[in-house]
Amino acid sequence: MRATILTEPGRPLVLTELPLPRPGPEQLLLRVLACGVCRTDLHLVDGELPPTRLPIVPGHQIVGEVVDMGEKVTGWAPGTRVGVPWLGWTCGLCRYCRTGRENLCAEARFTGYQIDGGFAEFAVADHRFCFPLPAGYPDLAAAPLLCAGLIGYRALRFAGEAEKIGFYGFGAAAHILVQVARYRGQKVYAFTKPGDREGQDFARALGAVWAGGTDETPPEELEAAIVFAPAGELVPLALRAVARGGVVVCAGIHMRPIPSFPYEILWGERSLRSVANLTRQDGEEFLTLAPRVPVRTEVTVYPLARANEALEDLRQGKIRGAAVLQP
């Protein structure tokens, strides 16, 4: 099969041929139909997220068709379309796994990081960590739901019942979650790079009640904010924008250092928290909710051979919505 692999952080991905993977006892062998390109993939390629094994096939928003399966697999059949998320395996035994917090399992393994991912023509995945996909979503449209949607949904849950919520960074996750927030009756205030009028127009078109640069003050105090961009300098800005009792949620797996800030902008029972990964419950809830909204994804499609171009466009902020590879 053809695959793009990371051989060394800081270097471009390499398009190569690998042996067709064989499914383990509890794995599915999937023909990859589409795979979303995530900022976490970019952090891995750039070395900001240190690789745990090399070479590795990145990609953790996989839409695939079941081709074969291991002898212990039940509940799946060849030809079934499934989604594979970032969380690829957990121990099932630790205190986190036993209390519904499997996203914090110290032994967890992640798709496209410890497990070869979807920047390839075929992939294997643990059947217990695969999701049935809503029928109304074509392959390319479904791919961003599997990370931008799922982890974004977890971040939105942690923002609570806030009526007025700020989104700092308006990329793949925000363009999905603004639709969910609007469906829930929340008002979204979108913050983009200063001067990004096209991005601000995009946010308003999807339902944001206000859009401006991160150098601007929203017209109202916010009750919560989610920082989607991996920019630590946005955290103090978000804290200043939320009212007393508000929460700021950091949604990324990697972020530049947060600069020091005066205690007064945290005081007043404001809280600052992070989101780590996702749980299977998040996936089940969000993939049930998405067609009800209904969430619509906007994608830019790249062939597998142009994976490096997709990553560079993401790095330069050129993607409107989400980037998706199509083998």
NORFENHU-V826900 format. One record per residue. N is the residue number from 1. RES is the residue in three letters. PHI is phi as a letter, one per 20 degrees, with the letter a starting at -180 (none if undefined). D_FIRST is the distance of its C-alpha to the first C-alpha in Angstrom with 2 decimals. Layout:
# NORFENHU-V826900
n	res	phi	d_first
N	RES	PHI	D_FIRST
N	RES	PHI	D_FIRST
This chain:
# NORFENHU-V826900
n	res	phi	d_first
1	MET	none	0.00
2	ARG	e	3.78
3	ALA	b	6.44
4	THR	d	10.16
5	ILE	c	12.12
6	LEU	e	15.87
7	THR	d	17.28
8	GLU	a	20.90
9	PRO	g	22.92
10	GLY	n	24.48
11	ARG	d	21.85
12	PRO	f	19.34
13	LEU	f	15.75
14	VAL	d	13.50
15	LEU	e	10.50
16	THR	b	8.32
17	GLU	d	5.42
18	LEU	c	5.46
19	PRO	f	6.19
20	LEU	f	5.70
21	PRO	f	8.80
22	ARG	d	12.04
23	PRO	f	14.70
24	GLY	f	17.97
25	PRO	g	21.31
26	GLU	d	21.66
27	GLN	d	18.13
28	LEU	d	16.29
29	LEU	e	12.66
30	LEU	d	11.99
31	ARG	e	10.15
32	VAL	f	10.83
33	LEU	e	13.52
34	ALA	a	14.97
35	CYS	b	15.51
36	GLY	f	18.83
37	VAL	d	19.57
38	CYS	d	22.39
39	ARG	f	24.99
40	THR	f	24.00
41	ASP	g	20.65
42	LEU	f	22.98
43	HIS	f	25.24
44	LEU	f	22.46
45	VAL	f	21.35
46	ASP	e	25.05
47	GLY	n	25.96
48	GLU	f	28.38
49	LEU	d	26.55
50	PRO	g	26.17
51	PRO	f	22.75
52	THR	e	23.13
53	ARG	b	20.16
54	LEU	c	18.14
55	PRO	f	15.44
56	ILE	c	14.53
57	VAL	e	12.12
58	PRO	f	14.93
59	GLY	o	15.62
60	HIS	c	17.91
61	GLN	c	18.81
62	ILE	e	16.09
63	VAL	d	16.79
64	GLY	c	14.67
65	GLU	d	15.26
66	VAL	f	15.81
67	VAL	d	13.89
68	ASP	b	15.31
69	MET	b	17.65
70	GLY	f	19.58
71	GLU	f	23.05
72	LYS	e	24.98
73	VAL	f	23.51
74	THR	c	26.12
75	GLY	n	26.57
76	TRP	c	23.16
77	ALA	c	22.09
78	PRO	g	19.00
79	GLY	n	18.82
80	THR	f	20.48
81	ARG	e	19.55
82	VAL	c	19.72
83	GLY	d	19.95
84	VAL	d	18.92
85	PRO	e	21.34
86	TRP	f	21.97
87	LEU	f	23.83
88	GLY	d	21.42
89	TRP	a	23.87
90	THR	c	27.59
91	CYS	f	29.98
92	GLY	m	32.14
93	LEU	d	35.20
94	CYS	f	36.46
95	ARG	f	39.21
96	TYR	f	36.87
97	CYS	f	34.66
98	ARG	f	37.89
99	THR	c	39.49
100	GLY	m	36.87
101	ARG	c	35.64
102	GLU	f	32.28
103	ASN	f	31.08
104	LEU	d	33.28
105	CYS	g	32.09
106	ALA	f	32.09
107	GLU	e	29.29
108	ALA	g	27.00
109	ARG	c	23.32
110	PHE	c	21.55
111	THR	f	18.17
112	GLY	m	16.48
113	TYR	c	19.25
114	GLN	d	19.48
115	ILE	d	16.56
116	ASP	g	13.05
117	GLY	d	13.16
118	GLY	d	11.86
119	PHE	e	10.96
120	ALA	a	7.29
121	GLU	e	5.91
122	PHE	c	6.90
123	ALA	b	9.79
124	VAL	d	12.74
125	ALA	b	16.30
126	ASP	f	19.81
127	HIS	f	21.25
128	ARG	f	24.55
129	PHE	d	23.25
130	CYS	d	21.69
131	PHE	d	23.89
132	PRO	f	24.60
133	LEU	d	24.61
134	PRO	g	27.68
135	ALA	f	27.50
136	GLY	f	28.98
137	TYR	d	26.12
138	PRO	g	23.42
139	ASP	g	19.90
140	LEU	f	20.43
141	ALA	f	23.93
142	ALA	f	23.06
143	ALA	g	20.63
144	PRO	f	23.55
145	LEU	f	25.53
146	LEU	e	23.40
147	CYS	b	24.68
148	ALA	g	27.00
149	GLY	f	28.60
150	LEU	f	28.63
151	ILE	f	29.75
152	GLY	f	31.95
153	TYR	f	33.55
154	ARG	f	34.35
155	ALA	f	35.95
156	LEU	f	37.95
157	ARG	f	39.18
158	PHE	f	40.42
159	ALA	f	42.31
160	GLY	m	44.46
161	GLU	e	46.61
162	ALA	g	47.32
163	GLU	f	48.62
164	LYS	d	47.92
165	ILE	c	44.64
166	GLY	e	43.24
167	PHE	d	39.59
168	TYR	e	39.13
169	GLY	n	36.07
170	PHE	c	34.91
171	GLY	d	31.12
172	ALA	g	28.47
173	ALA	f	30.30
174	ALA	f	33.76
175	HIS	f	33.02
176	ILE	e	32.08
177	LEU	f	34.84
178	VAL	f	37.62
179	GLN	f	37.19
180	VAL	f	37.44
181	ALA	f	40.45
182	ARG	f	42.18
183	TYR	g	41.68
184	ARG	e	43.34
185	GLY	n	46.24
186	GLN	e	45.46
187	LYS	d	46.09
188	VAL	d	43.38
189	TYR	d	44.40
190	ALA	e	41.48
191	PHE	d	41.45
192	THR	d	39.34
193	LYS	g	39.55
194	PRO	g	43.08
195	GLY	n	43.42
196	ASP	e	40.19
197	ARG	f	41.99
198	GLU	f	38.91
199	GLY	f	37.38
200	GLN	f	40.77
201	ASP	f	41.09
202	PHE	f	37.64
203	ALA	f	38.83
204	ARG	f	42.08
205	ALA	f	40.41
206	LEU	e	38.45
207	GLY	p	41.69
208	ALA	f	42.68
209	VAL	e	46.49
210	TRP	b	46.55
211	ALA	b	44.19
212	GLY	b	45.02
213	GLY	e	44.03
214	THR	f	43.79
215	ASP	e	47.03
216	GLU	d	48.84
217	THR	e	50.71
218	PRO	f	49.98
219	PRO	f	53.01
220	GLU	c	53.28
221	GLU	f	52.75
222	LEU	e	49.46
223	GLU	e	49.27
224	ALA	b	45.71
225	ALA	b	42.97
226	ILE	d	39.24
227	VAL	e	37.86
228	PHE	e	34.27
229	ALA	f	34.16
230	PRO	e	33.49
231	ALA	d	36.91
232	GLY	g	39.45
233	GLU	f	42.28
234	LEU	f	41.93
235	VAL	f	42.97
236	PRO	f	46.67
237	LEU	f	46.70
238	ALA	f	45.43
239	LEU	f	48.01
240	ARG	f	50.74
241	ALA	e	49.72
242	VAL	e	49.84
243	ALA	f	53.15
244	ARG	g	54.69
245	GLY	n	52.82
246	GLY	e	49.58
247	VAL	c	46.13
248	VAL	d	43.49
249	VAL	d	39.94
250	CYS	e	37.33
251	ALA	e	33.97
252	GLY	e	31.50
253	ILE	e	29.86
254	HIS	c	31.06
255	MET	b	34.20
256	ARG	f	36.28
257	PRO	g	39.56
258	ILE	e	42.09
259	PRO	f	45.36
260	SER	f	48.57
261	PHE	b	50.54
262	PRO	f	54.02
263	TYR	g	54.50
264	GLU	f	56.32
265	ILE	e	53.13
266	LEU	e	51.80
267	TRP	g	55.22
268	GLY	n	56.32
269	GLU	l	53.87
270	ARG	f	50.84
271	SER	c	47.71
272	LEU	c	44.49
273	ARG	b	41.42
274	SER	d	37.66
275	VAL	d	34.85
276	ALA	d	32.28
277	ASN	m	29.03
278	LEU	b	29.55
279	THR	d	30.42
280	ARG	f	29.21
281	GLN	f	32.64
282	ASP	g	32.02
283	GLY	f	28.91
284	GLU	f	30.83
285	GLU	f	33.79
286	PHE	f	32.05
287	LEU	f	29.79
288	THR	e	33.03
289	LEU	f	34.94
290	ALA	g	32.57
291	PRO	f	33.24
292	ARG	f	36.92
293	VAL	g	37.34
294	PRO	e	35.28
295	VAL	f	32.92
296	ARG	d	31.37
297	THR	d	28.58
298	GLU	d	28.36
299	VAL	c	24.96
300	THR	d	23.75
301	VAL	d	20.32
302	TYR	c	17.88
303	PRO	f	14.60
304	LEU	g	11.70
305	ALA	f	12.74
306	ARG	d	16.19
307	ALA	g	15.72
308	ASN	f	18.39
309	GLU	f	20.70
310	ALA	f	20.50
311	LEU	f	21.44
312	GLU	f	24.21
313	ASP	f	25.59
314	LEU	f	25.74
315	ARG	f	27.49
316	GLN	e	29.95
317	GLY	m	30.71
318	LYS	e	29.71
319	ILE	e	27.84
320	ARG	e	30.03
321	GLY	n	28.90
322	ALA	c	25.24
323	ALA	e	22.10
324	VAL	c	18.96
325	LEU	e	15.41
326	GLN	c	13.97
327	PRO	g	10.29
